[in-house]
Amino acid sequence: MNIMQKHTSILHKIWTLLFRSYLATQIKTLLGHPLSAFEQNPKDYLSPYQRKNYLKQLCHKGVLVSCIATLTGCFIFIVYKAAIDSELFHINEIIIENIATTEREKILTIVKRASITSMLHPTGAALRAKITELEWVRKAEIEKIWPSTLTIRIQEQVPLALINLAGNNNNNDERLYYVNDHGDIFSRANGDYSMDYPVITGLLPTIKEDYSTNEHPLLKRALQFLKESKISSILSIQSISEINITSDQEIIVYLINQPVAIHLGHEKMSRCFKRLCTVLYDLEQKREMNKIRSITMDYLDRQILVSMNEPIR
């Protein structure tokens, strides 16, 4: 037996002894058995020479473990780097799905700047967050399809309305933004995309300009009203021209081609919308809509007041 084998055998015996001792101690602790004084502080029962030897062996062992860990880490890094640079794992195709408004080139630029060229590159939350910073992107999912395809699935923003943040300024058309049904104001309306949406007016300019979720309670009610109208055949969203949020904390709805001001009040929106549809349906059946000036949904004790320009038959 040479010197190297002898040292290895000694270290193996020491390690086995230490491991068994540690394991026995842990089992006793878990079972609630009291530990002996030696098991609690074994160093106190060693002679100075044994203690010196014990510490020396521990130091040697620590150095050996550190060297092995360092060499293993270096080896793994070298293999990983070589694999990333290899043509074997190179991304040959990037598929971007479900985009109608967002420009494909903008997404590809983000992927390029993130240096995603290999299937082994991480494509997690950081890349998704960068893609969702684009104005018309609400969510992004990234999937690797081996051996060489990266698929990016986009969920784009869907406008529910336009919101006017210009207040009473004269440059109203320069302060129109798209808002989705979650209350997120995500892009300025500059004429590049469709502007055929109801307009929410009356909000102060300071309420929203940072493209994050708006917690304004009256804006939420206005959006709830529009969401109800998306699935209604009596009062569709296409028939709504404007929703005005007044300084008196009131919401007034104006219809297209109908000179009617609808005061929504403060009752639960689903119930309010249903009652309003009933009133509008009755007026349509009687062909009296063109005679109506305003409708107040909670005039007195949840009663509906219909004001007219001329008497209804």
N, C-alpha and C positions, 0 to 999 in steps of 0.2 A: 504494500500500500504506500503510495507516494505521499508527499507532504500535502498536496492539494486535496487529495481524497480524505486524508486524515482530518484536515480543517473542516472540510465539508461535512464529514461524519459528526464531528463535535458540534458544529452549528446546528445540524439537524436534530441532534439529541437535545440540545438546549432549547431549540424552538418547540420541539414536541413536549418537553417538560413544562415550558412556560404556557403553551396552549392548553395542555391538559389541566394545569393548575387554574388557569383563568376560567376555563369551561366549568370546572368543578365549583369554583367560587360563584359563577353566575347562576348555576343550577341551584345551589344552596340559597342564594339570595331570592330567586324566584319562588322557591318552595317555602321561604320564610324561616329557614333553619339558621341559627346563630353561627357566625363565623368565628373561628379561633383567632387568638391574638396573632399567631404566625400568618394566617391567611389574610388578616387585615393589613398587617405591616411586615411583610417577609424580610425587608431590608434590615429591620431592627435585630434580627436573629442571625445575621451574617457577621463573620469576623471581618476586620478591616481588610485583610488580604482577599477574602471571598467577595467582599463588597467592591473592591477595586477591580477584581477580575470580572465581576458581574456587570459593572458599568462599562468596562472596556469592551466586553462582548456585545453589549447593547449598542454601543457607538459603532462598532464594526458592522453590526447587522443593519443599523440605520443607514450607514453610508452605502452598503451594498444594495439595499432596497431602493434608495434614492437614485443610484446609478442605473439600476435596471429600469426604474420608472422613466427616467430621462431618456434612456436609449430607446425604450418602447415608444414613448411619445414622439421622438424624432423620426423613428421608422414609420409610424402611422402617418405623420405629417408629410413625409417624403412620398409615401405611396399615394396619399390623398391628392397631393399637388400634381403628381404625375398622372393620376386618373382624370383630374379636372382638365388638364391640358391635352389629354388624349383625344383623338378624333373619334374614338369608340363611344364616348359619352357626350359628344358635341350635339347641341340643339340644332337640328336642321330645319325645323318648321315651327312657326308660332301661329296658332289659330286663335283669333279673337271673335267671340260669338256675341250675338244680341246687341249689336251697336247700330243705331239709326242716326243719332245726332252727334255722338262723340267721334272725333277724328281718329282713325286707326293709327295714323303716324304719331300722334301724341302718346298713345299707349306704348308703341314700339320704342319711342325715345326714352320713356321711363324705364323700360326693361333694359335698354342698352346702357343707360347711365348707371343702373344697378349692377352692371357687368354680369348679367345672367347669360352665360354662353354654354354652360354645361348642365347636364341633367343632375349632376351632383351638387350644384349650387343650391343653397337654401332659398326657397321662394315662399316665405311665410308672411307674418303680419306686416313686416316693414314694407314689402313690395305692394301688398294690398292697400296699405294706408296711402302710399304714394299715388297709386292709381285712383283711389277714391277722392283725392284732392282735386281731380278734374271736375269742373262745374257740373256736368251732366251725368256723372257717374255716382250712383247711390251705393252700390256694393260691387265687389269683385271677388270672384273665386278663381283659384289657380290650381290646375291639375297637370301632373306630368304623365304623359302617355308614352311608355317605353316602346321602342328604344330611343327616340329622338324628337318627340313632339311635346311642345308646351302649349296647353290650352288655357285661355283666359276667358272666363264667362262674365259678362258685364250685366248688371241690372241698372238700367238708366233711370234717371229722374223722370217722373211723369207729372207735368204741370197740372194743377187743379184750377189755378186762377192766376191772375196778375195782381200784384199788390203795389199800390202807389205810396211811396214813402216821401213824397215831396210836400205833403201837408197842403198848405194854402199858397205855396210858391207858384210863380208863373211858369217855371220850367217843369211842369208835371210829367211830360212825356220822357224826360231825361232821368226820371227816378222810378220807372216801372221795373219790377222784378218778378220772376216766376216763383211761385210757391207751390209746394206739393201738399198732399193731404195729411202729412205729418206736421205741417207748419214750418218746414225747412225752406228758407228762402235761398235759392241756390245759384241763380244767374240773373244778370241784368238783361232786360228785354230790349234788344237793340235793333230789332227788325230782321235779323238773320233767320229767325224761326217763327213759327206761327204765333200770332197774337190774338187768335180768336178764342179768348177766354173771358169769363166775368172778371171785372176789376173790383178789387177791395180798396176802398178809399177812406180817407179821414184819419188814418194813423199818423202819428208824429214821425218825422224823419229819423229821430234818435232811437226809435223802437228796434229797428232791425237794419243793419247794414254789414254784418259780419258773417253772413251765410251759415249761421248755426240755428238750432231749433229755437223757435219763438214761443215763449210761455205766456203771451198776452191772452187773458181769458176771453175777451171779446173776439179776438182773432180766431180762437179755437171754436167758438160758437158759430162764427161765420163759415169756417171750414166744414163744420159738422152739417150745416145747412146745405152746402154745396155737395157734400158726399151723399146726403139724402136725395138730392135732386138728380144725381147720376143714375139712380135706379128707378126714377119716377117717370111715369108716362103722362102724368097730368101737368107737373111743373118740372120740366127737364132743365138740365144745366144750360142747354143751348138757348133757352128762353130768358135767361137771367143776364141782364146788362151790367148791373153794378150792385155792390153791397157796401153801404156807407156806415162807418162806425162813428157816431157823433160824439161831440164833447160831453154830452149828457149821458154817456154810457149806454146809448141805444143803438140798435142795429136796424137799418132800413134797407129793404130790398127793392130794386127797380127792375122792371121787366122790359124786354125788347118789344117795341111796337105796341106797348100798352102803357098809357100814362097813369100808372098805379104805383103808389108808395105803400109798401107793406112793412108795418112796424112789428117786429117779431116778438118783442117783450122778453120775459126772463124765465118762462117755464121750460121744462125739459124739451130739448130740441126735437127728438123723435116724435113726441106727442104734438108739439107745435106744428111740425111739418105736416103731419097726418091731418090735423084739423084744417090747416090752410088749404090742403089739396081738396078736402071736402067742400070748402067754401068756393074755391075756384071752379070746381066741377059743376056745382049748382049754378053759378053765374054764367058759365059757358052754355049750359043747357038752356038757360033762359035768354041767352044772347044779350046779356046785360054788361059784359065786361067793359065795353067802351064808355059806359056811364059812370064807372067807379073812379073816385078820386084817390081813396086810400083805404087800407084795411089795417085795423089795430087788433093784434091777436090777444092781448090781455088788458082790455079796456077797463073792465070792472069785474072783480071776482071771476076771472077767467072767461069773461064774456068777450065775444068778438064784435067789434064795431066796424061796420062797412059804411064809409062816407061816400056820397055820390055827388056828381055834378047836376043830375036831374033825378026826379023820383023814379024808383023802380016799380014796374007794373006788378 
